[in-house]
Structures are given as C-alpha cells and as structure tokens.
Amino acid sequence: VVYVCVGREYAGYVLVQDQVKEEAKATLTWLKEKYRAILVMLTGDTEKTGQAVGRELHMDYVYTDLLPQDKLEQLEDFMSIQGEAEKLVCVGDAPMLARADIGIAMGNLGSEAAIEAADVILVKDDLHGIVALMKIAKETLRSVSQNITFAVFIKILVLFMAVIGYFGMW
C-alpha cells in the first residue's frame, strides 16, 4: 500500500503488487515433481499477500512479515533439521545466499552484495535458468564419471599387458 498526500492532505492510496512470472511457476513445479523439493517462501510481505503468492506458486510453506534477520534465523532453523544428503538452495537476499548450501543470485536484478555472496549467478532474471543449470550439472557429472572410468580402465589394461610381458613398463 502506497499512501498519497497532496500537500498535507490525505488523497488516498495505491495498491501495488508484483506479478508472478509464468517461468517461476513452471520452474517451481518442475523442482517439486523432479526432485520432490520442499518449497518455502520467506517474505517481508504481509500475511495476505504472502499467502496469495504462496498459493499461486504452490509453496509448501509461507512465512510472512519477516525482517532480513528473521529470514536468516528461519534459514538457520531449516539448516539445523535438514538431512545429511539434503541441500538447502536459496534465491534471495545476500546474507541468506551466503549462508545457504547453494545460493542463487539473479544477475540483472540482484544487488552487488547478492551477486558477490551467491554460488551461482543467473545472468538473465529468469528462474527457468535453474532448470538448465540442473541439467548441465547432471550432464557434467555424467561426463566426468565416464572419463574417470575410461582412464582407470585404460591404466589397468596397460598395467596388465605390461605384467604379462606384452610390452615394457616404460
């Protein structure tokens, strides 16, 4: 709510609301379906606004009316109960990005502090980049695993051939 005054006279108010981007909905749905992610929104918005956005994005939990230090405290609580194999990924304020297991900053809209604190920076302000990021990371791990397996196999093969005398160790 933005209150408007003309001179010293109250003239009314204007309601301002962000629009939820379609790619945000799609990305969060994909994360829930693919990775069984638990989605939590920590916001300084009012209860009414936060819950409405949370419903629209299919959030599992919504915490509203939070100051930055309250968000950080809530993040610490989450981290204290997470399992060893679980990772806490955060898109948001710089202190939260620095504390999370994986902090993701939005490049164009992110503050310098958030960009500095983040582990990953999305150049475009599009949450769908998280989907691409996860796919690239998975392919990279698969490629590294294949390369290591191939290198170890070749080393064992050469060692075996040297032991049986097919060629010298040098």
HELIX and SHEET records of a PDB file:
HELIX    1   1 GLU A   22  TYR A   35  1                                  14    
HELIX    2   2 GLU A   47  GLU A   56  1                                  10    
HELIX    3   3 PRO A   68  ILE A   81  1                                  14    
HELIX    4   4 ALA A   94  ARG A   99  1                                   6    
HELIX    5   5 GLU A  112  ALA A  117  1                                   6    
HELIX    6   6 HIS A  128  VAL A  163  1                                  36    
SHEET    1   A 2 VAL A   2  VAL A   6  0                                        
SHEET    2   A 2 GLU A   9  VAL A  14 -1                                        
SHEET    1   B 2 VAL A  40  LEU A  42  0                                        
SHEET    2   B 2 TYR A  61  TYR A  63  1                                        
SHEET    1   C 3 VAL A  89  VAL A  91  0                                        
SHEET    2   C 3 ILE A 102  MET A 106  1                                        
SHEET    3   C 3 VAL A 120  LEU A 122  1                                        
END                                                                             
